[in-house]
Amino acid sequence: MEEISAVLCPMQEEYNELVGELAKAGIEGKEASYGPLKGLDFSVGSKGKFFAFVARIGKANIGFDLGVLSSLVSIKEIYVIGVAGSLSPDIVPLSIVVADKVCYYDVDVTEGGKYKLGQMAGEEDLYFYPDQELLKKVDDVNTTLTVYKGTILSGDSFATKKNMNEEMLKNFESPLAVDMESGAAAQIAHRLKVPFFVIRGISDQVNGESNGAEFSEFLNASARRAATMFVHLVTDDVLKD
């Protein structure tokens, strides 16, 4: 089977920004389809072929699309590129959070004491861990972007201060951001035994009074920054010794 790295953008706006940043970097792509999935094929040097597409929002959509894609090609790696809400007062919109671990916040199979809050039944660990070699490169990326590495939580709700309360967040290791797709993508990567990587531009601060409006204001700009970070990493645009 053909080997391809999957690049998931949950929203059309995120996909559009990624396509734009690839073009700025001189990375030519062409429209492509894999079953019902439509997106952009592109190649980057020795890293081979990538397929970027709009995977839509939430666990079910991510599961369906990656299931379809994995039946048609051999997935080499899974990237999630888009926006997220900040869970830290210090991480403001237009910052970047790169996941050093990912977990669900809305999974609860704790009855009986076998699993922790957020840990999916059948999984040995609460967290899913991304591509460690790529994670090491983050600190050396040649960029003026403000980049943080840390825990990203994931679940099927738009995060607000009402559903991201402090008592719940105490169950996780210093979570920096929250989204709706990374947990599913990470779990599927684990099942497929392939690496994954998550880059999120911060669109809003979850504990703000009007983070919904903030999300709308910063969606495109924060998505653009996540796409820029992705391009830096896959093109090896890092500082040289």
PyRosetta script that sets phi, psi and omega in degrees:
from pyrosetta import init, pose_from_sequence

init()
pose = pose_from_sequence("MEEISAVLCPMQEEYNELVGELAKAGIEGKEASYGPLKGLDFSVGSKGKFFAFVARIGKANIGFDLGVLSSLVSIKEIYVIGVAGSLSPDIVPLSIVVADKVCYYDVDVTEGGKYKLGQMAGEEDLYFYPDQELLKKVDDVNTTLTVYKGTILSGDSFATKKNMNEEMLKNFESPLAVDMESGAAAQIAHRLKVPFFVIRGISDQVNGESNGAEFSEFLNASARRAATMFVHLVTDDVLKD")
pose.set_psi(1, 149.9)
pose.set_omega(1, 176.5)
pose.set_phi(2, -64.0)
pose.set_psi(2, 138.5)
pose.set_omega(2, -179.0)
pose.set_phi(3, -99.6)
pose.set_psi(3, 126.6)
pose.set_omega(3, -176.0)
pose.set_phi(4, -140.5)
pose.set_psi(4, 141.0)
pose.set_omega(4, 169.6)
pose.set_phi(5, -89.4)
pose.set_psi(5, 127.5)
pose.set_omega(5, -178.0)
pose.set_phi(6, -89.4)
pose.set_psi(6, 131.7)
pose.set_omega(6, 178.5)
pose.set_phi(7, -118.5)
pose.set_psi(7, 107.5)
pose.set_omega(7, -174.1)
pose.set_phi(8, -95.7)
pose.set_psi(8, 126.1)
pose.set_omega(8, 171.0)
pose.set_phi(9, -118.5)
pose.set_psi(9, 110.9)
pose.set_omega(9, -175.3)
pose.set_phi(10, -63.0)
pose.set_psi(10, -28.3)
pose.set_omega(10, -176.2)
pose.set_phi(11, -121.4)
pose.set_psi(11, 152.5)
pose.set_omega(11, 179.2)
pose.set_phi(12, -59.3)
pose.set_psi(12, -39.3)
pose.set_omega(12, -179.9)
pose.set_phi(13, -60.8)
pose.set_psi(13, -39.6)
pose.set_omega(13, 179.4)
pose.set_phi(14, -66.4)
pose.set_psi(14, -42.3)
pose.set_omega(14, 178.3)
pose.set_phi(15, -62.6)
pose.set_psi(15, -45.2)
pose.set_omega(15, -179.4)
pose.set_phi(16, -59.7)
pose.set_psi(16, -41.2)
pose.set_omega(16, 179.2)
pose.set_phi(17, -66.8)
pose.set_psi(17, -38.1)
pose.set_omega(17, 178.4)
pose.set_phi(18, -64.2)
pose.set_psi(18, -45.9)
pose.set_omega(18, 178.7)
pose.set_phi(19, -59.4)
pose.set_psi(19, -40.2)
pose.set_omega(19, 178.8)
pose.set_phi(20, -64.2)
pose.set_psi(20, -42.3)
pose.set_omega(20, -179.3)
pose.set_phi(21, -70.2)
pose.set_psi(21, -35.2)
pose.set_omega(21, 174.8)
pose.set_phi(22, -61.9)
pose.set_psi(22, -43.3)
pose.set_omega(22, 179.4)
pose.set_phi(23, -62.9)
pose.set_psi(23, -41.7)
pose.set_omega(23, 178.5)
pose.set_phi(24, -60.4)
pose.set_psi(24, -33.7)
pose.set_omega(24, -178.8)
pose.set_phi(25, -83.4)
pose.set_psi(25, 1.7)
pose.set_omega(25, 179.3)
pose.set_phi(26, 78.4)
pose.set_psi(26, 17.8)
pose.set_omega(26, 179.0)
pose.set_phi(27, -91.5)
pose.set_psi(27, 109.2)
pose.set_omega(27, -177.6)
pose.set_phi(28, -84.3)
pose.set_psi(28, 138.3)
pose.set_omega(28, 177.4)
pose.set_phi(29, -131.2)
pose.set_psi(29, 172.0)
pose.set_omega(29, 176.0)
pose.set_phi(30, -139.3)
pose.set_psi(30, 148.3)
pose.set_omega(30, 178.9)
pose.set_phi(31, -62.0)
pose.set_psi(31, 139.7)
pose.set_omega(31, -177.5)
pose.set_phi(32, -147.2)
pose.set_psi(32, 159.7)
pose.set_omega(32, 177.9)
pose.set_phi(33, -134.6)
pose.set_psi(33, 140.3)
pose.set_omega(33, 171.5)
pose.set_phi(34, -129.1)
pose.set_psi(34, 102.3)
pose.set_omega(34, -172.4)
pose.set_phi(35, 59.7)
pose.set_psi(35, -130.2)
pose.set_omega(35, -179.8)
pose.set_phi(36, -80.8)
pose.set_psi(36, -3.9)
pose.set_omega(36, -176.4)
pose.set_phi(37, -87.2)
pose.set_psi(37, 127.8)
pose.set_omega(37, -180.0)
pose.set_phi(38, -121.7)
pose.set_psi(38, 135.4)
pose.set_omega(38, -178.6)
pose.set_phi(39, -170.5)
pose.set_psi(39, -142.8)
pose.set_omega(39, -173.6)
pose.set_phi(40, -126.8)
pose.set_psi(40, 124.0)
pose.set_omega(40, 169.3)
pose.set_phi(41, -88.5)
pose.set_psi(41, 135.5)
pose.set_omega(41, 172.9)
pose.set_phi(42, -152.8)
pose.set_psi(42, 158.6)
pose.set_omega(42, -179.7)
pose.set_phi(43, -124.3)
pose.set_psi(43, 148.0)
pose.set_omega(43, 178.3)
pose.set_phi(44, -133.2)
pose.set_psi(44, 98.3)
pose.set_omega(44, 174.8)
pose.set_phi(45, 45.9)
pose.set_psi(45, -134.1)
pose.set_omega(45, -177.3)
pose.set_phi(46, -73.2)
pose.set_psi(46, -9.6)
pose.set_omega(46, -178.7)
pose.set_phi(47, -76.5)
pose.set_psi(47, -11.2)
pose.set_omega(47, 173.1)
pose.set_phi(48, 84.7)
pose.set_psi(48, -151.4)
pose.set_omega(48, -170.2)
pose.set_phi(49, -95.4)
pose.set_psi(49, 141.8)
pose.set_omega(49, 176.4)
pose.set_phi(50, -121.9)
pose.set_psi(50, 153.1)
pose.set_omega(50, 171.8)
pose.set_phi(51, -132.2)
pose.set_psi(51, 114.6)
pose.set_omega(51, 178.5)
pose.set_phi(52, -102.7)
pose.set_psi(52, 139.9)
pose.set_omega(52, -178.2)
pose.set_phi(53, -158.0)
pose.set_psi(53, 164.1)
pose.set_omega(53, 175.6)
pose.set_phi(54, -83.9)
pose.set_psi(54, 110.0)
pose.set_omega(54, -176.4)
pose.set_phi(55, -89.6)
pose.set_psi(55, -9.1)
pose.set_omega(55, -177.9)
pose.set_phi(56, 71.0)
pose.set_psi(56, 170.2)
pose.set_omega(56, -167.2)
pose.set_phi(57, -88.7)
pose.set_psi(57, 139.9)
pose.set_omega(57, 169.1)
pose.set_phi(58, 98.5)
pose.set_psi(58, 165.9)
pose.set_omega(58, -174.2)
pose.set_phi(59, -60.9)
pose.set_psi(59, -46.5)
pose.set_omega(59, -175.1)
pose.set_phi(60, -62.7)
pose.set_psi(60, -43.0)
pose.set_omega(60, 179.3)
pose.set_phi(61, -64.8)
pose.set_psi(61, -42.5)
pose.set_omega(61, 178.1)
pose.set_phi(62, -62.2)
pose.set_psi(62, -45.3)
pose.set_omega(62, 179.7)
pose.set_phi(63, -61.8)
pose.set_psi(63, -44.4)
pose.set_omega(63, -179.6)
pose.set_phi(64, -63.1)
pose.set_psi(64, -50.1)
pose.set_omega(64, -174.9)
pose.set_phi(65, -65.5)
pose.set_psi(65, -42.6)
pose.set_omega(65, 179.0)
pose.set_phi(66, -70.3)
pose.set_psi(66, -30.6)
pose.set_omega(66, 174.7)
pose.set_phi(67, -64.7)
pose.set_psi(67, -45.8)
pose.set_omega(67, 177.0)
pose.set_phi(68, -60.2)
pose.set_psi(68, -50.0)
pose.set_omega(68, -175.6)
pose.set_phi(69, -62.7)
pose.set_psi(69, -41.8)
pose.set_omega(69, -177.9)
pose.set_phi(70, -69.0)
pose.set_psi(70, -17.5)
pose.set_omega(70, 176.2)
pose.set_phi(71, -82.9)
pose.set_psi(71, -14.2)
pose.set_omega(71, -175.5)
pose.set_phi(72, -109.6)
pose.set_psi(72, -27.4)
pose.set_omega(72, -179.5)
pose.set_phi(73, -138.4)
pose.set_psi(73, 167.9)
pose.set_omega(73, 171.9)
pose.set_phi(74, -91.7)
pose.set_psi(74, 111.3)
pose.set_omega(74, -178.3)
pose.set_phi(75, -76.7)
pose.set_psi(75, 123.0)
pose.set_omega(75, -178.5)
pose.set_phi(76, -84.6)
pose.set_psi(76, -41.4)
pose.set_omega(76, -178.5)
pose.set_phi(77, -159.4)
pose.set_psi(77, 154.4)
pose.set_omega(77, 179.7)
pose.set_phi(78, -119.0)
pose.set_psi(78, 125.5)
pose.set_omega(78, 175.0)
pose.set_phi(79, -112.7)
pose.set_psi(79, 140.3)
pose.set_omega(79, 171.2)
pose.set_phi(80, -117.0)
pose.set_psi(80, 118.7)
pose.set_omega(80, -175.0)
pose.set_phi(81, -124.3)
pose.set_psi(81, 122.9)
pose.set_omega(81, 179.7)
pose.set_phi(82, 172.7)
pose.set_psi(82, -146.8)
pose.set_omega(82, -174.8)
pose.set_phi(83, -116.0)
pose.set_psi(83, 164.8)
pose.set_omega(83, 179.5)
pose.set_phi(84, -154.5)
pose.set_psi(84, 164.4)
pose.set_omega(84, 174.3)
pose.set_phi(85, -92.6)
pose.set_psi(85, 141.9)
pose.set_omega(85, 178.9)
pose.set_phi(86, -82.5)
pose.set_psi(86, 137.7)
pose.set_omega(86, 175.0)
pose.set_phi(87, -104.6)
pose.set_psi(87, 3.3)
pose.set_omega(87, -179.2)
pose.set_phi(88, -119.7)
pose.set_psi(88, 135.0)
pose.set_omega(88, 178.0)
pose.set_phi(89, -64.5)
pose.set_psi(89, -18.4)
pose.set_omega(89, -178.1)
pose.set_phi(90, -86.2)
pose.set_psi(90, -13.7)
pose.set_omega(90, -176.8)
pose.set_phi(91, -105.7)
pose.set_psi(91, 105.3)
pose.set_omega(91, -170.8)
pose.set_phi(92, -99.1)
pose.set_psi(92, 164.5)
pose.set_omega(92, 176.3)
pose.set_phi(93, -52.7)
pose.set_psi(93, 144.1)
pose.set_omega(93, -178.4)
pose.set_phi(94, 82.8)
pose.set_psi(94, -1.8)
pose.set_omega(94, 168.0)
pose.set_phi(95, -76.4)
pose.set_psi(95, 168.4)
pose.set_omega(95, 177.5)
pose.set_phi(96, -117.1)
pose.set_psi(96, 136.1)
pose.set_omega(96, 169.9)
pose.set_phi(97, -119.1)
pose.set_psi(97, 123.0)
pose.set_omega(97, 174.9)
pose.set_phi(98, -104.7)
pose.set_psi(98, 128.0)
pose.set_omega(98, -175.6)
pose.set_phi(99, -72.6)
pose.set_psi(99, 129.5)
pose.set_omega(99, 166.7)
pose.set_phi(100, -99.6)
pose.set_psi(100, -9.7)
pose.set_omega(100, 168.5)
pose.set_phi(101, -164.3)
pose.set_psi(101, 155.6)
pose.set_omega(101, -175.2)
pose.set_phi(102, -135.3)
pose.set_psi(102, 142.0)
pose.set_omega(102, 172.1)
pose.set_phi(103, -154.0)
pose.set_psi(103, 164.3)
pose.set_omega(103, 173.8)
pose.set_phi(104, -78.5)
pose.set_psi(104, 148.4)
pose.set_omega(104, 169.3)
pose.set_phi(105, -106.6)
pose.set_psi(105, -14.0)
pose.set_omega(105, -173.8)
pose.set_phi(106, -109.6)
pose.set_psi(106, 20.1)
pose.set_omega(106, 174.1)
pose.set_phi(107, -102.4)
pose.set_psi(107, 128.5)
pose.set_omega(107, -179.5)
pose.set_phi(108, -138.1)
pose.set_psi(108, 96.2)
pose.set_omega(108, 172.4)
pose.set_phi(109, -123.0)
pose.set_psi(109, 41.2)
pose.set_omega(109, -175.6)
pose.set_phi(110, -77.7)
pose.set_psi(110, -15.1)
pose.set_omega(110, -179.5)
pose.set_phi(111, -56.9)
pose.set_psi(111, 127.2)
pose.set_omega(111, -178.6)
pose.set_phi(112, 98.1)
pose.set_psi(112, -13.3)
pose.set_omega(112, 172.8)
pose.set_phi(113, 81.7)
pose.set_psi(113, 5.8)
pose.set_omega(113, -177.8)
pose.set_phi(114, -79.2)
pose.set_psi(114, -33.3)
pose.set_omega(114, -173.7)
pose.set_phi(115, -119.7)
pose.set_psi(115, 153.0)
pose.set_omega(115, 173.9)
pose.set_phi(116, -85.9)
pose.set_psi(116, 160.9)
pose.set_omega(116, 174.1)
pose.set_phi(117, -59.5)
pose.set_psi(117, 129.3)
pose.set_omega(117, -178.8)
pose.set_phi(118, 95.9)
pose.set_psi(118, -17.7)
pose.set_omega(118, -178.4)
pose.set_phi(119, -83.4)
pose.set_psi(119, 126.7)
pose.set_omega(119, -179.3)
pose.set_phi(120, -75.7)
pose.set_psi(120, 139.8)
pose.set_omega(120, 177.3)
pose.set_phi(121, -55.5)
pose.set_psi(121, 134.2)
pose.set_omega(121, 179.7)
pose.set_phi(122, 91.6)
pose.set_psi(122, -11.4)
pose.set_omega(122, 178.7)
pose.set_phi(123, -94.6)
pose.set_psi(123, 142.1)
pose.set_omega(123, -176.7)
pose.set_phi(124, -79.6)
pose.set_psi(124, -19.1)
pose.set_omega(124, -174.4)
pose.set_phi(125, -133.0)
pose.set_psi(125, 152.5)
pose.set_omega(125, 173.9)
pose.set_phi(126, -67.1)
pose.set_psi(126, -36.0)
pose.set_omega(126, -171.6)
pose.set_phi(127, -105.8)
pose.set_psi(127, 152.7)
pose.set_omega(127, 168.5)
pose.set_phi(128, -109.9)
pose.set_psi(128, 136.3)
pose.set_omega(128, -172.7)
pose.set_phi(129, -111.6)
pose.set_psi(129, 132.2)
pose.set_omega(129, -175.2)
pose.set_phi(130, -78.3)
pose.set_psi(130, 179.4)
pose.set_omega(130, 177.6)
pose.set_phi(131, -54.1)
pose.set_psi(131, 110.2)
pose.set_omega(131, -173.6)
pose.set_phi(132, -71.6)
pose.set_psi(132, -33.7)
pose.set_omega(132, 178.7)
pose.set_phi(133, -66.5)
pose.set_psi(133, -42.3)
pose.set_omega(133, 178.4)
pose.set_phi(134, -68.0)
pose.set_psi(134, -36.0)
pose.set_omega(134, 179.1)
pose.set_phi(135, -62.1)
pose.set_psi(135, -37.1)
pose.set_omega(135, 179.1)
pose.set_phi(136, -63.6)
pose.set_psi(136, -29.3)
pose.set_omega(136, -177.6)
pose.set_phi(137, -74.9)
pose.set_psi(137, -18.3)
pose.set_omega(137, -173.5)
pose.set_phi(138, -58.0)
pose.set_psi(138, -41.3)
pose.set_omega(138, -177.0)
pose.set_phi(139, -66.0)
pose.set_psi(139, -20.1)
pose.set_omega(139, -176.2)
pose.set_phi(140, -101.5)
pose.set_psi(140, 2.9)
pose.set_omega(140, -177.5)
pose.set_phi(141, -65.2)
pose.set_psi(141, 134.7)
pose.set_omega(141, -177.2)
pose.set_phi(142, -84.2)
pose.set_psi(142, 85.1)
pose.set_omega(142, -175.0)
pose.set_phi(143, -151.1)
pose.set_psi(143, 154.2)
pose.set_omega(143, 174.5)
pose.set_phi(144, -91.9)
pose.set_psi(144, -0.1)
pose.set_omega(144, 178.5)
pose.set_phi(145, -64.5)
pose.set_psi(145, 148.5)
pose.set_omega(145, 174.1)
pose.set_phi(146, -89.2)
pose.set_psi(146, 115.0)
pose.set_omega(146, -170.7)
pose.set_phi(147, -121.1)
pose.set_psi(147, 132.3)
pose.set_omega(147, 175.9)
pose.set_phi(148, -119.1)
pose.set_psi(148, 150.8)
pose.set_omega(148, 172.1)
pose.set_phi(149, -117.1)
pose.set_psi(149, 134.5)
pose.set_omega(149, 179.9)
pose.set_phi(150, 176.5)
pose.set_psi(150, -168.5)
pose.set_omega(150, -176.6)
pose.set_phi(151, -75.9)
pose.set_psi(151, 133.2)
pose.set_omega(151, 171.1)
pose.set_phi(152, -114.2)
pose.set_psi(152, 124.7)
pose.set_omega(152, 175.0)
pose.set_phi(153, -90.1)
pose.set_psi(153, 156.7)
pose.set_omega(153, -175.4)
pose.set_phi(154, -146.5)
pose.set_psi(154, 139.5)
pose.set_omega(154, 178.1)
pose.set_phi(155, -171.1)
pose.set_psi(155, 170.9)
pose.set_omega(155, -172.5)
pose.set_phi(156, -90.8)
pose.set_psi(156, 47.6)
pose.set_omega(156, 174.7)
pose.set_phi(157, -144.4)
pose.set_psi(157, 144.1)
pose.set_omega(157, 169.2)
pose.set_phi(158, -67.9)
pose.set_psi(158, 125.0)
pose.set_omega(158, -171.3)
pose.set_phi(159, -78.5)
pose.set_psi(159, 131.3)
pose.set_omega(159, 174.4)
pose.set_phi(160, -135.3)
pose.set_psi(160, 173.2)
pose.set_omega(160, 178.9)
pose.set_phi(161, -67.0)
pose.set_psi(161, -17.6)
pose.set_omega(161, 178.1)
pose.set_phi(162, -73.8)
pose.set_psi(162, -40.7)
pose.set_omega(162, -178.2)
pose.set_phi(163, -99.5)
pose.set_psi(163, -4.4)
pose.set_omega(163, 175.3)
pose.set_phi(164, -112.1)
pose.set_psi(164, 57.4)
pose.set_omega(164, -175.3)
pose.set_phi(165, -76.2)
pose.set_psi(165, 156.9)
pose.set_omega(165, -175.0)
pose.set_phi(166, -60.7)
pose.set_psi(166, -36.7)
pose.set_omega(166, -178.7)
pose.set_phi(167, -62.0)
pose.set_psi(167, -42.9)
pose.set_omega(167, 178.3)
pose.set_phi(168, -67.9)
pose.set_psi(168, -41.7)
pose.set_omega(168, -176.0)
pose.set_phi(169, -66.8)
pose.set_psi(169, -21.1)
pose.set_omega(169, 178.4)
pose.set_phi(170, -63.5)
pose.set_psi(170, -16.2)
pose.set_omega(170, -179.7)
pose.set_phi(171, -77.3)
pose.set_psi(171, -6.8)
pose.set_omega(171, -173.7)
pose.set_phi(172, -125.2)
pose.set_psi(172, 156.4)
pose.set_omega(172, -175.4)
pose.set_phi(173, -80.0)
pose.set_psi(173, 96.8)
pose.set_omega(173, 173.5)
pose.set_phi(174, 42.0)
pose.set_psi(174, 59.8)
pose.set_omega(174, -179.0)
pose.set_phi(175, -64.7)
pose.set_psi(175, 136.0)
pose.set_omega(175, -177.5)
pose.set_phi(176, -99.4)
pose.set_psi(176, -31.1)
pose.set_omega(176, -173.6)
pose.set_phi(177, -151.1)
pose.set_psi(177, 165.4)
pose.set_omega(177, -179.0)
pose.set_phi(178, -140.0)
pose.set_psi(178, 139.5)
pose.set_omega(178, 177.4)
pose.set_phi(179, -141.8)
pose.set_psi(179, -169.3)
pose.set_omega(179, -175.0)
pose.set_phi(180, -120.0)
pose.set_psi(180, 5.7)
pose.set_omega(180, -174.4)
pose.set_phi(181, -133.4)
pose.set_psi(181, -25.4)
pose.set_omega(181, -170.4)
pose.set_phi(182, -63.5)
pose.set_psi(182, -35.7)
pose.set_omega(182, 179.1)
pose.set_phi(183, -61.0)
pose.set_psi(183, -47.6)
pose.set_omega(183, 180.0)
pose.set_phi(184, -64.2)
pose.set_psi(184, -45.1)
pose.set_omega(184, 179.6)
pose.set_phi(185, -61.6)
pose.set_psi(185, -41.4)
pose.set_omega(185, -179.9)
pose.set_phi(186, -65.5)
pose.set_psi(186, -42.3)
pose.set_omega(186, 179.8)
pose.set_phi(187, -65.9)
pose.set_psi(187, -40.3)
pose.set_omega(187, 178.6)
pose.set_phi(188, -66.6)
pose.set_psi(188, -40.2)
pose.set_omega(188, 175.1)
pose.set_phi(189, -58.9)
pose.set_psi(189, -41.3)
pose.set_omega(189, 178.3)
pose.set_phi(190, -62.0)
pose.set_psi(190, -43.3)
pose.set_omega(190, 178.9)
pose.set_phi(191, -65.6)
pose.set_psi(191, -36.9)
pose.set_omega(191, 180.0)
pose.set_phi(192, -81.6)
pose.set_psi(192, -10.0)
pose.set_omega(192, -178.2)
pose.set_phi(193, 61.7)
pose.set_psi(193, 44.7)
pose.set_omega(193, 175.8)
pose.set_phi(194, -127.4)
pose.set_psi(194, 157.9)
pose.set_omega(194, 178.3)
pose.set_phi(195, -71.3)
pose.set_psi(195, 159.9)
pose.set_omega(195, 171.6)
pose.set_phi(196, -137.6)
pose.set_psi(196, 165.4)
pose.set_omega(196, 178.9)
pose.set_phi(197, -153.6)
pose.set_psi(197, 139.2)
pose.set_omega(197, -175.7)
pose.set_phi(198, -125.5)
pose.set_psi(198, 125.6)
pose.set_omega(198, 176.0)
pose.set_phi(199, -126.1)
pose.set_psi(199, 120.9)
pose.set_omega(199, -177.8)
pose.set_phi(200, -125.9)
pose.set_psi(200, 127.8)
pose.set_omega(200, 169.2)
pose.set_phi(201, -84.8)
pose.set_psi(201, 136.3)
pose.set_omega(201, -177.2)
pose.set_phi(202, -80.4)
pose.set_psi(202, 120.5)
pose.set_omega(202, -178.7)
pose.set_phi(203, -99.4)
pose.set_psi(203, -22.7)
pose.set_omega(203, -175.7)
pose.set_phi(204, -163.0)
pose.set_psi(204, 159.9)
pose.set_omega(204, 174.0)
pose.set_phi(205, -101.0)
pose.set_psi(205, 118.4)
pose.set_omega(205, -171.4)
pose.set_phi(206, -57.8)
pose.set_psi(206, -35.5)
pose.set_omega(206, -177.0)
pose.set_phi(207, -85.7)
pose.set_psi(207, 7.0)
pose.set_omega(207, 178.0)
pose.set_phi(208, -73.8)
pose.set_psi(208, 164.1)
pose.set_omega(208, -177.7)
pose.set_phi(209, -72.7)
pose.set_psi(209, -26.8)
pose.set_omega(209, -177.4)
pose.set_phi(210, -140.6)
pose.set_psi(210, 59.3)
pose.set_omega(210, -175.2)
pose.set_phi(211, -70.9)
pose.set_psi(211, -19.5)
pose.set_omega(211, 175.0)
pose.set_phi(212, -65.0)
pose.set_psi(212, -44.2)
pose.set_omega(212, 177.8)
pose.set_phi(213, -67.8)
pose.set_psi(213, -37.7)
pose.set_omega(213, 178.8)
pose.set_phi(214, -64.0)
pose.set_psi(214, -41.7)
pose.set_omega(214, 176.7)
pose.set_phi(215, -55.1)
pose.set_psi(215, -48.5)
pose.set_omega(215, -179.5)
pose.set_phi(216, -63.2)
pose.set_psi(216, -38.2)
pose.set_omega(216, -178.2)
pose.set_phi(217, -66.6)
pose.set_psi(217, -41.4)
pose.set_omega(217, -171.7)
pose.set_phi(218, -105.4)
pose.set_psi(218, 4.3)
pose.set_omega(218, -176.1)
pose.set_phi(219, -53.1)
pose.set_psi(219, -57.1)
pose.set_omega(219, -174.8)
pose.set_phi(220, -66.4)
pose.set_psi(220, -44.3)
pose.set_omega(220, -177.6)
pose.set_phi(221, -66.2)
pose.set_psi(221, -39.7)
pose.set_omega(221, 179.6)
pose.set_phi(222, -71.9)
pose.set_psi(222, -35.8)
pose.set_omega(222, 175.4)
pose.set_phi(223, -63.1)
pose.set_psi(223, -38.7)
pose.set_omega(223, 178.5)
pose.set_phi(224, -61.7)
pose.set_psi(224, -40.7)
pose.set_omega(224, -179.8)
pose.set_phi(225, -67.4)
pose.set_psi(225, -39.5)
pose.set_omega(225, 175.8)
pose.set_phi(226, -62.0)
pose.set_psi(226, -41.9)
pose.set_omega(226, 178.2)
pose.set_phi(227, -63.7)
pose.set_psi(227, -40.3)
pose.set_omega(227, 178.1)
pose.set_phi(228, -60.5)
pose.set_psi(228, -43.5)
pose.set_omega(228, 179.2)
pose.set_phi(229, -62.8)
pose.set_psi(229, -41.7)
pose.set_omega(229, 177.3)
pose.set_phi(230, -58.6)
pose.set_psi(230, -46.5)
pose.set_omega(230, -179.1)
pose.set_phi(231, -62.0)
pose.set_psi(231, -43.3)
pose.set_omega(231, 176.7)
pose.set_phi(232, -55.0)
pose.set_psi(232, -46.2)
pose.set_omega(232, -174.1)
pose.set_phi(233, -70.9)
pose.set_psi(233, -44.5)
pose.set_omega(233, -175.3)
pose.set_phi(234, -77.4)
pose.set_psi(234, -18.8)
pose.set_omega(234, 177.1)
pose.set_phi(235, -96.8)
pose.set_psi(235, 6.9)
pose.set_omega(235, -179.2)
pose.set_phi(236, 58.1)
pose.set_psi(236, 35.6)
pose.set_omega(236, 178.2)
pose.set_phi(237, -82.1)
pose.set_psi(237, 74.6)
pose.set_omega(237, -178.1)
pose.set_phi(238, -121.2)
pose.set_psi(238, 162.6)
pose.set_omega(238, 177.8)
pose.set_phi(239, -68.6)
pose.set_psi(239, 135.5)
pose.set_omega(239, -179.6)
pose.set_phi(240, -96.4)
pose.set_psi(240, 145.8)
pose.set_omega(240, 178.1)
pose.set_phi(241, -64.3)
pose.dump_pdb("model.pdb")
